[in-house]
């Protein structure tokens, strides 16, 4: 399977571009359908006013934040009013990110939930991802972890703020931030410098960890040591797949490692490629880090997403938040377009067989409250997920949504985190 230069270039430069690709080389199926999961985690909150419609359907006009996803409105379900967990953490960004996919307060250090701090994507990977070379692919379009030394956060604050995917307590999945590294992993192209690059990145994280607190007590040091050990083991165990991409087309991907928007688009196209060629069946991507001070090419104030999320009710800040949401959804539109253009061996598209979850850690960035969280589901029609709907789930645990998603993927779970009540999304 190869993509033409025109197809790749179009997809990388157009937010809602699509990639027309041939039937995948291989795809292990269950009852004719290969269930897949793709999670998009949006940092710094998501304003309900930008994505939640007034009624129970997604009729025109769509909320501004969903406008880029209009071509797939019949494949969308908006869920509003979800609640995450209340945390004892002083860093509410860390609490939100840590709880987003686990449904638990990781800062507590012990768990009562059935998943024992394991995030829903990793629960899915254990069930549907083991048949693929890469059980789960976790990526972010921002470089090294964000943990400013001037805010006095703990090591655990910094750990949870920069990760959403976990195997358990203090055991995050490595987050790949390089388009070129992902391309090599998906195509199985060896590179003698890749292992060294990963080790250098790990060493940089270790150096940053030492700056998180002026003095690390024994408990803090144990957290850092555990985290670094788990990351090191996971990096050393990284496997390669064999998705066919020509040298010329690969070069176009590598060119996208520069500009922010092109990097995000390329990374999501690689996720689509990975799902299509069965290199993985579980993906997690975030456009950036919680609390990041990076300024995005959206909005008029020239401030970071985090800065404008603290809007204080100011119209100009809220307008910038909306523009950033639209800009992020433009990137997601490219992902949906790519998945919708990829046929599967069962006669569907990859979008039909993939449940895409778009989720923030909290709703209003001004208050960081773990309530009123909106989520967007896309695709999954071959798995039984209807579209064109708005489900009001006021007060429902976020874990109930995760339990429902895992059941829809074919898992025979009856409990996730602290709930045994799946949200009725089918």
Secondary structure, DSSP 8 states (H G I E B T S, - for coil): ----HHHHHHHHH-TT----B---S----BTTB--EEEEEEETT---HHHH--SSSB--SS--GGGGGGGGGGGGEEEEEEEB------S-HHHHHHHHHTT-S-GGGSS--STTTT--HHHHHIIIIITTSSSS-EEEESS-S----TTS---HHHHHHHT---EEETTEE---B--HHHHHHHHHT---TTHHHHHHHHHHHHHHHHTTSSSS--HHHHHHHHHHHHHHHHHHHT---------HHHHHHHHHTTSSHHHHHHHHHHHHHHHHHTTS-SEEEEESS-TT-----S-SSS---HHHHHS-TT-HHHHHHHHHHHHHHHHHHHHHHHHHHTBB-TTSSBTTTTEEEEEEES-S-TTT--SSSEEEEEEE-GGGT---SEEEE-TT-BHHHHHHHHHHHTT---S-BTTB-------
